[in-house]
Amino acid sequence: YTVIAVGRNKPGRGDEIVSTLESKSKTAPSGSEHESNTATLPKHEFRSLDAFSLKDVKIVAEEIAKDHEVIDALIMTQGMATTQGFTPTEEGNDEKT
């Protein structure tokens, strides 16, 4: 299976995330399904995305769908805590939605 991290790509951050995920996978706890069979270790990818842009979100989603037949799980953690009022993106949407 493949784990795909999606987010802003501050210089080097995408590579750091993939490296961390790979090292955590290689050190699976004793007794885990990955312990003795390296062929089942996940692949890791990073996709850069400006989540404030719905156009970019659509493009990245289409690329992932094209590259992967099945998506077994989706974890979305994009969040922003602010008391600021309406803050429009270039597309006219509020940054917080």
MODELLER restraints for C-alpha pairs under 7 A, 6 or more apart:
rsr = mdl.restraints
at = mdl.atoms
rsr.add(forms.Gaussian(group=physical.xy_distance, feature=features.Distance(at['CA:1:A'], at['CA:42:A']), mean=5.04, stdev=0.5))
rsr.add(forms.Gaussian(group=physical.xy_distance, feature=features.Distance(at['CA:1:A'], at['CA:43:A']), mean=6.40, stdev=0.5))
rsr.add(forms.Gaussian(group=physical.xy_distance, feature=features.Distance(at['CA:2:A'], at['CA:42:A']), mean=5.22, stdev=0.5))
rsr.add(forms.Gaussian(group=physical.xy_distance, feature=features.Distance(at['CA:2:A'], at['CA:43:A']), mean=4.59, stdev=0.5))
rsr.add(forms.Gaussian(group=physical.xy_distance, feature=features.Distance(at['CA:2:A'], at['CA:44:A']), mean=5.67, stdev=0.5))
rsr.add(forms.Gaussian(group=physical.xy_distance, feature=features.Distance(at['CA:3:A'], at['CA:42:A']), mean=6.62, stdev=0.5))
rsr.add(forms.Gaussian(group=physical.xy_distance, feature=features.Distance(at['CA:3:A'], at['CA:43:A']), mean=6.16, stdev=0.5))
rsr.add(forms.Gaussian(group=physical.xy_distance, feature=features.Distance(at['CA:3:A'], at['CA:44:A']), mean=4.86, stdev=0.5))
rsr.add(forms.Gaussian(group=physical.xy_distance, feature=features.Distance(at['CA:3:A'], at['CA:45:A']), mean=6.36, stdev=0.5))
rsr.add(forms.Gaussian(group=physical.xy_distance, feature=features.Distance(at['CA:4:A'], at['CA:44:A']), mean=5.83, stdev=0.5))
rsr.add(forms.Gaussian(group=physical.xy_distance, feature=features.Distance(at['CA:4:A'], at['CA:45:A']), mean=4.74, stdev=0.5))
rsr.add(forms.Gaussian(group=physical.xy_distance, feature=features.Distance(at['CA:4:A'], at['CA:46:A']), mean=5.66, stdev=0.5))
rsr.add(forms.Gaussian(group=physical.xy_distance, feature=features.Distance(at['CA:5:A'], at['CA:45:A']), mean=6.19, stdev=0.5))
rsr.add(forms.Gaussian(group=physical.xy_distance, feature=features.Distance(at['CA:5:A'], at['CA:46:A']), mean=4.78, stdev=0.5))
rsr.add(forms.Gaussian(group=physical.xy_distance, feature=features.Distance(at['CA:5:A'], at['CA:47:A']), mean=6.27, stdev=0.5))
rsr.add(forms.Gaussian(group=physical.xy_distance, feature=features.Distance(at['CA:6:A'], at['CA:46:A']), mean=5.73, stdev=0.5))
rsr.add(forms.Gaussian(group=physical.xy_distance, feature=features.Distance(at['CA:6:A'], at['CA:47:A']), mean=4.74, stdev=0.5))
rsr.add(forms.Gaussian(group=physical.xy_distance, feature=features.Distance(at['CA:6:A'], at['CA:48:A']), mean=5.82, stdev=0.5))
rsr.add(forms.Gaussian(group=physical.xy_distance, feature=features.Distance(at['CA:6:A'], at['CA:49:A']), mean=6.34, stdev=0.5))
rsr.add(forms.Gaussian(group=physical.xy_distance, feature=features.Distance(at['CA:7:A'], at['CA:47:A']), mean=6.66, stdev=0.5))
rsr.add(forms.Gaussian(group=physical.xy_distance, feature=features.Distance(at['CA:7:A'], at['CA:48:A']), mean=5.31, stdev=0.5))
rsr.add(forms.Gaussian(group=physical.xy_distance, feature=features.Distance(at['CA:7:A'], at['CA:49:A']), mean=5.09, stdev=0.5))
rsr.add(forms.Gaussian(group=physical.xy_distance, feature=features.Distance(at['CA:7:A'], at['CA:50:A']), mean=6.99, stdev=0.5))
rsr.add(forms.Gaussian(group=physical.xy_distance, feature=features.Distance(at['CA:8:A'], at['CA:48:A']), mean=5.56, stdev=0.5))
rsr.add(forms.Gaussian(group=physical.xy_distance, feature=features.Distance(at['CA:8:A'], at['CA:49:A']), mean=5.46, stdev=0.5))
rsr.add(forms.Gaussian(group=physical.xy_distance, feature=features.Distance(at['CA:8:A'], at['CA:50:A']), mean=6.00, stdev=0.5))
rsr.add(forms.Gaussian(group=physical.xy_distance, feature=features.Distance(at['CA:9:A'], at['CA:48:A']), mean=5.46, stdev=0.5))
rsr.add(forms.Gaussian(group=physical.xy_distance, feature=features.Distance(at['CA:14:A'], at['CA:46:A']), mean=5.62, stdev=0.5))
rsr.add(forms.Gaussian(group=physical.xy_distance, feature=features.Distance(at['CA:18:A'], at['CA:44:A']), mean=5.84, stdev=0.5))
rsr.add(forms.Gaussian(group=physical.xy_distance, feature=features.Distance(at['CA:18:A'], at['CA:45:A']), mean=6.25, stdev=0.5))
rsr.add(forms.Gaussian(group=physical.xy_distance, feature=features.Distance(at['CA:18:A'], at['CA:46:A']), mean=6.54, stdev=0.5))
rsr.add(forms.Gaussian(group=physical.xy_distance, feature=features.Distance(at['CA:22:A'], at['CA:44:A']), mean=6.83, stdev=0.5))
rsr.add(forms.Gaussian(group=physical.xy_distance, feature=features.Distance(at['CA:25:A'], at['CA:41:A']), mean=6.62, stdev=0.5))
rsr.add(forms.Gaussian(group=physical.xy_distance, feature=features.Distance(at['CA:28:A'], at['CA:34:A']), mean=6.34, stdev=0.5))
rsr.add(forms.Gaussian(group=physical.xy_distance, feature=features.Distance(at['CA:28:A'], at['CA:35:A']), mean=5.96, stdev=0.5))
rsr.add(forms.Gaussian(group=physical.xy_distance, feature=features.Distance(at['CA:34:A'], at['CA:40:A']), mean=6.18, stdev=0.5))
rsr.add(forms.Gaussian(group=physical.xy_distance, feature=features.Distance(at['CA:34:A'], at['CA:41:A']), mean=6.10, stdev=0.5))
rsr.add(forms.Gaussian(group=physical.xy_distance, feature=features.Distance(at['CA:49:A'], at['CA:56:A']), mean=6.35, stdev=0.5))
rsr.add(forms.Gaussian(group=physical.xy_distance, feature=features.Distance(at['CA:49:A'], at['CA:57:A']), mean=6.76, stdev=0.5))
rsr.add(forms.Gaussian(group=physical.xy_distance, feature=features.Distance(at['CA:50:A'], at['CA:56:A']), mean=6.24, stdev=0.5))
rsr.add(forms.Gaussian(group=physical.xy_distance, feature=features.Distance(at['CA:51:A'], at['CA:57:A']), mean=6.07, stdev=0.5))
rsr.add(forms.Gaussian(group=physical.xy_distance, feature=features.Distance(at['CA:52:A'], at['CA:89:A']), mean=6.42, stdev=0.5))
rsr.add(forms.Gaussian(group=physical.xy_distance, feature=features.Distance(at['CA:52:A'], at['CA:95:A']), mean=5.87, stdev=0.5))
rsr.add(forms.Gaussian(group=physical.xy_distance, feature=features.Distance(at['CA:53:A'], at['CA:91:A']), mean=6.95, stdev=0.5))
rsr.add(forms.Gaussian(group=physical.xy_distance, feature=features.Distance(at['CA:80:A'], at['CA:96:A']), mean=6.19, stdev=0.5))
rsr.add(forms.Gaussian(group=physical.xy_distance, feature=features.Distance(at['CA:86:A'], at['CA:94:A']), mean=5.73, stdev=0.5))
rsr.add(forms.Gaussian(group=physical.xy_distance, feature=features.Distance(at['CA:87:A'], at['CA:94:A']), mean=5.15, stdev=0.5))
rsr.add(forms.Gaussian(group=physical.xy_distance, feature=features.Distance(at['CA:87:A'], at['CA:95:A']), mean=5.66, stdev=0.5))
rsr.add(forms.Gaussian(group=physical.xy_distance, feature=features.Distance(at['CA:88:A'], at['CA:94:A']), mean=4.61, stdev=0.5))
rsr.add(forms.Gaussian(group=physical.xy_distance, feature=features.Distance(at['CA:88:A'], at['CA:95:A']), mean=6.00, stdev=0.5))
rsr.add(forms.Gaussian(group=physical.xy_distance, feature=features.Distance(at['CA:89:A'], at['CA:95:A']), mean=5.86, stdev=0.5))
